[in-house]
Amino acid sequence: MTNKRELKKYINVSCADLLAECVAVSLYSTKASDENVKALMYSILKLENQFVRRISHPEPGMKAKTYFKDVLDKFHSGANEIIDQINNFH
């Protein structure tokens, strides 16, 4: 990622894809209950909001490259947890 705008766009697109996958699971899976899918969608929105905010307001005192790499790594780990939860519905 070369700048904040591209990083925010990456996070927004990734979360939109995760939300679309949740909708697909809710429509086509017999294991998924509405409450579980809604909770998972809420966690996706919360993840997106949290990381876009972190990009907008970096921590003072840290090098920018180090900070944004850390943010991206933590976003990937959060997204992977959500992907694992989606896969459990299949």
Backbone atoms as SQL, in Angstrom:
CREATE TABLE atoms (id INTEGER PRIMARY KEY, chain TEXT, resi INTEGER, resn TEXT, atom TEXT, x REAL, y REAL, z REAL);
INSERT INTO atoms VALUES
  (1, 'A', 1, 'MET', 'N', 0.834, -1.158, 0.000),
  (2, 'A', 1, 'MET', 'CA', 0.000, 0.000, 0.000),
  (3, 'A', 1, 'MET', 'C', 0.894, 1.242, 0.000),
  (4, 'A', 2, 'THR', 'N', 0.589, 2.138, -0.889),
  (5, 'A', 2, 'THR', 'CA', 1.444, 3.303, -1.011),
  (6, 'A', 2, 'THR', 'C', 0.959, 4.507, -0.219),
  (7, 'A', 3, 'ASN', 'N', -0.331, 4.585, 0.044),
  (8, 'A', 3, 'ASN', 'CA', -0.805, 5.716, 0.824),
  (9, 'A', 3, 'ASN', 'C', -2.054, 5.332, 1.619),
  (10, 'A', 4, 'LYS', 'N', -2.490, 6.272, 2.455),
  (11, 'A', 4, 'LYS', 'CA', -3.636, 6.007, 3.333),
  (12, 'A', 4, 'LYS', 'C', -4.905, 5.720, 2.542),
  (13, 'A', 5, 'ARG', 'N', -5.103, 6.441, 1.468),
  (14, 'A', 5, 'ARG', 'CA', -6.327, 6.273, 0.671),
  (15, 'A', 5, 'ARG', 'C', -6.417, 4.856, 0.119),
  (16, 'A', 6, 'GLU', 'N', -5.322, 4.342, -0.412),
  (17, 'A', 6, 'GLU', 'CA', -5.335, 2.976, -0.963),
  (18, 'A', 6, 'GLU', 'C', -5.525, 1.938, 0.139),
  (19, 'A', 7, 'LEU', 'N', -4.944, 2.190, 1.291),
  (20, 'A', 7, 'LEU', 'CA', -5.100, 1.261, 2.401),
  (21, 'A', 7, 'LEU', 'C', -6.550, 1.230, 2.887),
  (22, 'A', 8, 'LYS', 'N', -7.187, 2.388, 2.982),
  (23, 'A', 8, 'LYS', 'CA', -8.593, 2.451, 3.366),
  (24, 'A', 8, 'LYS', 'C', -9.472, 1.759, 2.325),
  (25, 'A', 9, 'LYS', 'N', -9.171, 1.988, 1.055),
  (26, 'A', 9, 'LYS', 'CA', -9.945, 1.351, -0.010),
  (27, 'A', 9, 'LYS', 'C', -9.806, -0.170, 0.060),
  (28, 'A', 10, 'TYR', 'N', -8.599, -0.656, 0.328),
  (29, 'A', 10, 'TYR', 'CA', -8.350, -2.087, 0.451),
  (30, 'A', 10, 'TYR', 'C', -9.188, -2.678, 1.587),
  (31, 'A', 11, 'ILE', 'N', -9.215, -1.995, 2.724),
  (32, 'A', 11, 'ILE', 'CA', -9.973, -2.480, 3.871),
  (33, 'A', 11, 'ILE', 'C', -11.472, -2.461, 3.562),
  (34, 'A', 12, 'ASN', 'N', -11.955, -1.392, 2.949),
  (35, 'A', 12, 'ASN', 'CA', -13.377, -1.299, 2.608),
  (36, 'A', 12, 'ASN', 'C', -13.804, -2.378, 1.628),
  (37, 'A', 13, 'VAL', 'N', -13.004, -2.628, 0.610),
  (38, 'A', 13, 'VAL', 'CA', -13.339, -3.651, -0.382),
  (39, 'A', 13, 'VAL', 'C', -13.292, -5.046, 0.243),
  (40, 'A', 14, 'SER', 'N', -12.296, -5.290, 1.074),
  (41, 'A', 14, 'SER', 'CA', -12.181, -6.595, 1.730),
  (42, 'A', 14, 'SER', 'C', -13.377, -6.859, 2.633),
  (43, 'A', 15, 'CYS', 'N', -13.781, -5.852, 3.382),
  (44, 'A', 15, 'CYS', 'CA', -14.935, -6.022, 4.275),
  (45, 'A', 15, 'CYS', 'C', -16.235, -6.162, 3.487),
  (46, 'A', 16, 'ALA', 'N', -16.341, -5.468, 2.364),
  (47, 'A', 16, 'ALA', 'CA', -17.531, -5.624, 1.518),
  (48, 'A', 16, 'ALA', 'C', -17.612, -7.045, 0.969),
  (49, 'A', 17, 'ASP', 'N', -16.476, -7.614, 0.603),
  (50, 'A', 17, 'ASP', 'CA', -16.453, -8.998, 0.135),
  (51, 'A', 17, 'ASP', 'C', -16.858, -9.964, 1.246),
  (52, 'A', 18, 'LEU', 'N', -16.386, -9.700, 2.459),
  (53, 'A', 18, 'LEU', 'CA', -16.767, -10.552, 3.585),
  (54, 'A', 18, 'LEU', 'C', -18.267, -10.450, 3.870),
  (55, 'A', 19, 'LEU', 'N', -18.811, -9.253, 3.784),
  (56, 'A', 19, 'LEU', 'CA', -20.254, -9.083, 3.981),
  (57, 'A', 19, 'LEU', 'C', -21.054, -9.813, 2.905),
  (58, 'A', 20, 'ALA', 'N', -20.594, -9.748, 1.672),
  (59, 'A', 20, 'ALA', 'CA', -21.273, -10.463, 0.586),
  (60, 'A', 20, 'ALA', 'C', -21.237, -11.967, 0.826),
  (61, 'A', 21, 'GLU', 'N', -20.135, -12.448, 1.327),
  (62, 'A', 21, 'GLU', 'CA', -20.024, -13.874, 1.633),
  (63, 'A', 21, 'GLU', 'C', -20.982, -14.259, 2.762),
  (64, 'A', 22, 'CYS', 'N', -21.138, -13.387, 3.741),
  (65, 'A', 22, 'CYS', 'CA', -22.089, -13.645, 4.830),
  (66, 'A', 22, 'CYS', 'C', -23.514, -13.719, 4.306),
  (67, 'A', 23, 'VAL', 'N', -23.854, -12.829, 3.402),
  (68, 'A', 23, 'VAL', 'CA', -25.194, -12.844, 2.819),
  (69, 'A', 23, 'VAL', 'C', -25.408, -14.148, 2.046),
  (70, 'A', 24, 'ALA', 'N', -24.416, -14.560, 1.297),
  (71, 'A', 24, 'ALA', 'CA', -24.521, -15.807, 0.541),
  (72, 'A', 24, 'ALA', 'C', -24.690, -16.995, 1.477),
  (73, 'A', 25, 'VAL', 'N', -23.943, -17.006, 2.566),
  (74, 'A', 25, 'VAL', 'CA', -24.056, -18.103, 3.535),
  (75, 'A', 25, 'VAL', 'C', -25.443, -18.112, 4.173),
  (76, 'A', 26, 'SER', 'N', -25.955, -16.927, 4.484),
  (77, 'A', 26, 'SER', 'CA', -27.274, -16.880, 5.121),
  (78, 'A', 26, 'SER', 'C', -28.364, -17.369, 4.177),
  (79, 'A', 27, 'LEU', 'N', -28.180, -17.156, 2.886),
  (80, 'A', 27, 'LEU', 'CA', -29.187, -17.583, 1.920),
  (81, 'A', 27, 'LEU', 'C', -29.094, -19.067, 1.579),
  (82, 'A', 28, 'TYR', 'N', -27.881, -19.602, 1.518),
  (83, 'A', 28, 'TYR', 'CA', -27.709, -20.945, 0.979),
  (84, 'A', 28, 'TYR', 'C', -27.323, -22.003, 1.996),
  (85, 'A', 29, 'SER', 'N', -27.010, -21.617, 3.210),
  (86, 'A', 29, 'SER', 'CA', -26.601, -22.599, 4.204),
  (87, 'A', 29, 'SER', 'C', -27.764, -22.931, 5.123),
  (88, 'A', 30, 'THR', 'N', -27.870, -24.201, 5.453),
  (89, 'A', 30, 'THR', 'CA', -28.910, -24.615, 6.381),
  (90, 'A', 30, 'THR', 'C', -28.416, -24.543, 7.826),
  (91, 'A', 31, 'LYS', 'N', -27.097, -24.505, 8.018),
  (92, 'A', 31, 'LYS', 'CA', -26.527, -24.462, 9.361),
  (93, 'A', 31, 'LYS', 'C', -26.565, -23.065, 9.977),
  (94, 'A', 32, 'ALA', 'N', -26.571, -22.053, 9.154),
  (95, 'A', 32, 'ALA', 'CA', -26.447, -20.678, 9.645),
  (96, 'A', 32, 'ALA', 'C', -27.784, -20.157, 10.158),
  (97, 'A', 33, 'SER', 'N', -27.799, -19.735, 11.415),
  (98, 'A', 33, 'SER', 'CA', -29.005, -19.089, 11.947),
  (99, 'A', 33, 'SER', 'C', -28.892, -17.588, 11.699),
  (100, 'A', 34, 'ASP', 'N', -30.020, -16.928, 11.667),
  (101, 'A', 34, 'ASP', 'CA', -30.044, -15.490, 11.400),
  (102, 'A', 34, 'ASP', 'C', -29.268, -14.710, 12.454),
  (103, 'A', 35, 'GLU', 'N', -29.381, -15.126, 13.706),
  (104, 'A', 35, 'GLU', 'CA', -28.687, -14.420, 14.780),
  (105, 'A', 35, 'GLU', 'C', -27.174, -14.512, 14.621),
  (106, 'A', 36, 'ASN', 'N', -26.683, -15.692, 14.272),
  (107, 'A', 36, 'ASN', 'CA', -25.236, -15.865, 14.093),
  (108, 'A', 36, 'ASN', 'C', -24.723, -15.057, 12.909),
  (109, 'A', 37, 'VAL', 'N', -25.472, -15.032, 11.839),
  (110, 'A', 37, 'VAL', 'CA', -25.060, -14.283, 10.651),
  (111, 'A', 37, 'VAL', 'C', -25.067, -12.787, 10.948),
  (112, 'A', 38, 'LYS', 'N', -26.090, -12.315, 11.648),
  (113, 'A', 38, 'LYS', 'CA', -26.148, -10.898, 12.007),
  (114, 'A', 38, 'LYS', 'C', -24.992, -10.508, 12.920),
  (115, 'A', 39, 'ALA', 'N', -24.655, -11.375, 13.860),
  (116, 'A', 39, 'ALA', 'CA', -23.526, -11.103, 14.754),
  (117, 'A', 39, 'ALA', 'C', -22.215, -11.060, 13.969),
  (118, 'A', 40, 'LEU', 'N', -22.084, -11.949, 13.004),
  (119, 'A', 40, 'LEU', 'CA', -20.881, -11.970, 12.182),
  (120, 'A', 40, 'LEU', 'C', -20.800, -10.732, 11.296),
  (121, 'A', 41, 'MET', 'N', -21.922, -10.304, 10.751),
  (122, 'A', 41, 'MET', 'CA', -21.946, -9.077, 9.946),
  (123, 'A', 41, 'MET', 'C', -21.588, -7.862, 10.800),
  (124, 'A', 42, 'TYR', 'N', -22.095, -7.833, 12.013),
  (125, 'A', 42, 'TYR', 'CA', -21.762, -6.741, 12.922),
  (126, 'A', 42, 'TYR', 'C', -20.262, -6.718, 13.210),
  (127, 'A', 43, 'SER', 'N', -19.669, -7.896, 13.403),
  (128, 'A', 43, 'SER', 'CA', -18.231, -7.938, 13.683),
  (129, 'A', 43, 'SER', 'C', -17.415, -7.497, 12.472),
  (130, 'A', 44, 'ILE', 'N', -17.904, -7.758, 11.267),
  (131, 'A', 44, 'ILE', 'CA', -17.211, -7.293, 10.056),
  (132, 'A', 44, 'ILE', 'C', -17.264, -5.767, 9.990),
  (133, 'A', 45, 'LEU', 'N', -18.425, -5.198, 10.236),
  (134, 'A', 45, 'LEU', 'CA', -18.562, -3.740, 10.213),
  (135, 'A', 45, 'LEU', 'C', -17.715, -3.087, 11.298),
  (136, 'A', 46, 'LYS', 'N', -17.666, -3.719, 12.447),
  (137, 'A', 46, 'LYS', 'CA', -16.855, -3.205, 13.547),
  (138, 'A', 46, 'LYS', 'C', -15.364, -3.257, 13.187),
  (139, 'A', 47, 'LEU', 'N', -14.944, -4.350, 12.568),
  (140, 'A', 47, 'LEU', 'CA', -13.546, -4.492, 12.130),
  (141, 'A', 47, 'LEU', 'C', -13.191, -3.402, 11.127),
  (142, 'A', 48, 'GLU', 'N', -14.062, -3.182, 10.153),
  (143, 'A', 48, 'GLU', 'CA', -13.811, -2.161, 9.136),
  (144, 'A', 48, 'GLU', 'C', -13.705, -0.775, 9.762),
  (145, 'A', 49, 'ASN', 'N', -14.644, -0.450, 10.605),
  (146, 'A', 49, 'ASN', 'CA', -14.672, 0.858, 11.242),
  (147, 'A', 49, 'ASN', 'C', -13.429, 1.083, 12.104),
  (148, 'A', 50, 'GLN', 'N', -13.056, 0.071, 12.850),
  (149, 'A', 50, 'GLN', 'CA', -11.896, 0.165, 13.743),
  (150, 'A', 50, 'GLN', 'C', -10.614, 0.434, 12.960),
  (151, 'A', 51, 'PHE', 'N', -10.412, -0.287, 11.874),
  (152, 'A', 51, 'PHE', 'CA', -9.150, -0.150, 11.158),
  (153, 'A', 51, 'PHE', 'C', -9.103, 1.085, 10.271),
  (154, 'A', 52, 'VAL', 'N', -10.229, 1.520, 9.748),
  (155, 'A', 52, 'VAL', 'CA', -10.228, 2.773, 8.991),
  (156, 'A', 52, 'VAL', 'C', -9.909, 3.936, 9.929),
  (157, 'A', 53, 'ARG', 'N', -10.435, 3.880, 11.137),
  (158, 'A', 53, 'ARG', 'CA', -10.116, 4.911, 12.132),
  (159, 'A', 53, 'ARG', 'C', -8.641, 4.896, 12.499),
  (160, 'A', 54, 'ARG', 'N', -8.086, 3.699, 12.649),
  (161, 'A', 54, 'ARG', 'CA', -6.664, 3.606, 13.003),
  (162, 'A', 54, 'ARG', 'C', -5.784, 4.165, 11.898),
  (163, 'A', 55, 'ILE', 'N', -6.207, 4.032, 10.658),
  (164, 'A', 55, 'ILE', 'CA', -5.427, 4.592, 9.553),
  (165, 'A', 55, 'ILE', 'C', -5.521, 6.115, 9.568),
  (166, 'A', 56, 'SER', 'N', -6.686, 6.632, 9.877),
  (167, 'A', 56, 'SER', 'CA', -6.890, 8.078, 9.870),
  (168, 'A', 56, 'SER', 'C', -6.129, 8.786, 10.986),
  (169, 'A', 57, 'HIS', 'N', -5.919, 8.085, 12.091),
  (170, 'A', 57, 'HIS', 'CA', -5.269, 8.693, 13.249),
  (171, 'A', 57, 'HIS', 'C', -4.116, 7.814, 13.726),
  (172, 'A', 58, 'PRO', 'N', -2.957, 7.898, 13.056),
  (173, 'A', 58, 'PRO', 'CA', -1.816, 7.054, 13.455),
  (174, 'A', 58, 'PRO', 'C', -1.271, 7.463, 14.821),
  (175, 'A', 59, 'GLU', 'N', -0.636, 6.505, 15.456),
  (176, 'A', 59, 'GLU', 'CA', -0.046, 6.755, 16.768),
  (177, 'A', 59, 'GLU', 'C', 1.185, 7.629, 16.631),
  (178, 'A', 60, 'PRO', 'N', 1.305, 8.646, 17.455),
  (179, 'A', 60, 'PRO', 'CA', 2.505, 9.474, 17.398),
  (180, 'A', 60, 'PRO', 'C', 3.702, 8.723, 17.985),
  (181, 'A', 61, 'GLY', 'N', 4.852, 8.997, 17.440),
  (182, 'A', 61, 'GLY', 'CA', 6.072, 8.389, 17.954),
  (183, 'A', 61, 'GLY', 'C', 6.512, 7.137, 17.215),
  (184, 'A', 62, 'MET', 'N', 5.652, 6.550, 16.408),
  (185, 'A', 62, 'MET', 'CA', 6.025, 5.362, 15.639),
  (186, 'A', 62, 'MET', 'C', 6.330, 5.781, 14.215),
  (187, 'A', 63, 'LYS', 'N', 7.255, 5.068, 13.597),
  (188, 'A', 63, 'LYS', 'CA', 7.516, 5.310, 12.180),
  (189, 'A', 63, 'LYS', 'C', 6.279, 4.904, 11.393),
  (190, 'A', 64, 'ALA', 'N', 5.963, 5.668, 10.370),
  (191, 'A', 64, 'ALA', 'CA', 4.739, 5.431, 9.602),
  (192, 'A', 64, 'ALA', 'C', 4.736, 4.048, 8.957),
  (193, 'A', 65, 'LYS', 'N', 5.852, 3.666, 8.376),
  (194, 'A', 65, 'LYS', 'CA', 5.917, 2.368, 7.688),
  (195, 'A', 65, 'LYS', 'C', 5.671, 1.226, 8.673),
  (196, 'A', 66, 'THR', 'N', 6.263, 1.301, 9.843),
  (197, 'A', 66, 'THR', 'CA', 6.083, 0.272, 10.855),
  (198, 'A', 66, 'THR', 'C', 4.645, 0.234, 11.349),
  (199, 'A', 67, 'TYR', 'N', 4.077, 1.406, 11.584),
  (200, 'A', 67, 'TYR', 'CA', 2.710, 1.492, 12.090),
  (201, 'A', 67, 'TYR', 'C', 1.715, 0.902, 11.099),
  (202, 'A', 68, 'PHE', 'N', 1.812, 1.289, 9.842),
  (203, 'A', 68, 'PHE', 'CA', 0.840, 0.818, 8.862),
  (204, 'A', 68, 'PHE', 'C', 1.028, -0.658, 8.537),
  (205, 'A', 69, 'LYS', 'N', 2.241, -1.162, 8.629),
  (206, 'A', 69, 'LYS', 'CA', 2.459, -2.601, 8.455),
  (207, 'A', 69, 'LYS', 'C', 1.790, -3.360, 9.596),
  (208, 'A', 70, 'ASP', 'N', 1.918, -2.835, 10.808),
  (209, 'A', 70, 'ASP', 'CA', 1.285, -3.457, 11.967),
  (210, 'A', 70, 'ASP', 'C', -0.241, -3.433, 11.825),
  (211, 'A', 71, 'VAL', 'N', -0.790, -2.312, 11.378),
  (212, 'A', 71, 'VAL', 'CA', -2.236, -2.193, 11.178),
  (213, 'A', 71, 'VAL', 'C', -2.709, -3.219, 10.146),
  (214, 'A', 72, 'LEU', 'N', -1.986, -3.336, 9.054),
  (215, 'A', 72, 'LEU', 'CA', -2.381, -4.277, 7.999),
  (216, 'A', 72, 'LEU', 'C', -2.281, -5.720, 8.478),
  (217, 'A', 73, 'ASP', 'N', -1.236, -6.048, 9.243),
  (218, 'A', 73, 'ASP', 'CA', -1.107, -7.403, 9.777),
  (219, 'A', 73, 'ASP', 'C', -2.253, -7.744, 10.728),
  (220, 'A', 74, 'LYS', 'N', -2.614, -6.802, 11.589),
  (221, 'A', 74, 'LYS', 'CA', -3.715, -7.043, 12.523),
  (222, 'A', 74, 'LYS', 'C', -5.053, -7.129, 11.788),
  (223, 'A', 75, 'PHE', 'N', -5.213, -6.342, 10.728),
  (224, 'A', 75, 'PHE', 'CA', -6.439, -6.449, 9.933),
  (225, 'A', 75, 'PHE', 'C', -6.537, -7.826, 9.281),
  (226, 'A', 76, 'HIS', 'N', -5.429, -8.306, 8.744),
  (227, 'A', 76, 'HIS', 'CA', -5.436, -9.627, 8.110),
  (228, 'A', 76, 'HIS', 'C', -5.780, -10.722, 9.116),
  (229, 'A', 77, 'SER', 'N', -5.242, -10.620, 10.324),
  (230, 'A', 77, 'SER', 'CA', -5.554, -11.654, 11.314),
  (231, 'A', 77, 'SER', 'C', -7.029, -11.595, 11.711),
  (232, 'A', 78, 'GLY', 'N', -7.594, -10.389, 11.848),
  (233, 'A', 78, 'GLY', 'CA', -9.019, -10.261, 12.153),
  (234, 'A', 78, 'GLY', 'C', -9.891, -10.775, 11.025),
  (235, 'A', 79, 'ALA', 'N', -9.507, -10.477, 9.784),
  (236, 'A', 79, 'ALA', 'CA', -10.266, -10.952, 8.630),
  (237, 'A', 79, 'ALA', 'C', -10.181, -12.478, 8.523),
  (238, 'A', 80, 'ASN', 'N', -9.033, -13.041, 8.830),
  (239, 'A', 80, 'ASN', 'CA', -8.892, -14.498, 8.780),
  (240, 'A', 80, 'ASN', 'C', -9.764, -15.180, 9.819),
  (241, 'A', 81, 'GLU', 'N', -9.915, -14.578, 10.995),
  (242, 'A', 81, 'GLU', 'CA', -10.811, -15.134, 12.012),
  (243, 'A', 81, 'GLU', 'C', -12.256, -15.129, 11.514),
  (244, 'A', 82, 'ILE', 'N', -12.646, -14.060, 10.853),
  (245, 'A', 82, 'ILE', 'CA', -14.011, -13.977, 10.321),
  (246, 'A', 82, 'ILE', 'C', -14.205, -14.993, 9.204),
  (247, 'A', 83, 'ILE', 'N', -13.202, -15.170, 8.360),
  (248, 'A', 83, 'ILE', 'CA', -13.286, -16.167, 7.287),
  (249, 'A', 83, 'ILE', 'C', -13.451, -17.561, 7.874),
  (250, 'A', 84, 'ASP', 'N', -12.727, -17.853, 8.961),
  (251, 'A', 84, 'ASP', 'CA', -12.879, -19.151, 9.610),
  (252, 'A', 84, 'ASP', 'C', -14.295, -19.336, 10.147),
  (253, 'A', 85, 'GLN', 'N', -14.886, -18.275, 10.697),
  (254, 'A', 85, 'GLN', 'CA', -16.252, -18.371, 11.197),
  (255, 'A', 85, 'GLN', 'C', -17.243, -18.587, 10.061),
  (256, 'A', 86, 'ILE', 'N', -17.012, -17.930, 8.931),
  (257, 'A', 86, 'ILE', 'CA', -17.880, -18.134, 7.757),
  (258, 'A', 86, 'ILE', 'C', -17.769, -19.568, 7.267),
  (259, 'A', 87, 'ASN', 'N', -16.545, -20.099, 7.252),
  (260, 'A', 87, 'ASN', 'CA', -16.351, -21.471, 6.790),
  (261, 'A', 87, 'ASN', 'C', -17.025, -22.483, 7.712),
  (262, 'A', 88, 'ASN', 'N', -17.202, -22.149, 8.981),
  (263, 'A', 88, 'ASN', 'CA', -17.880, -23.055, 9.902),
  (264, 'A', 88, 'ASN', 'C', -19.368, -23.191, 9.600),
  (265, 'A', 89, 'PHE', 'N', -19.929, -22.230, 8.869),
  (266, 'A', 89, 'PHE', 'CA', -21.338, -22.300, 8.516),
  (267, 'A', 89, 'PHE', 'C', -21.594, -23.282, 7.378),
  (268, 'A', 90, 'HIS', 'N', -20.580, -23.624, 6.615),
  (269, 'A', 90, 'HIS', 'CA', -20.776, -24.516, 5.459),
  (270, 'A', 90, 'HIS', 'C', -20.947, -25.942, 5.892);
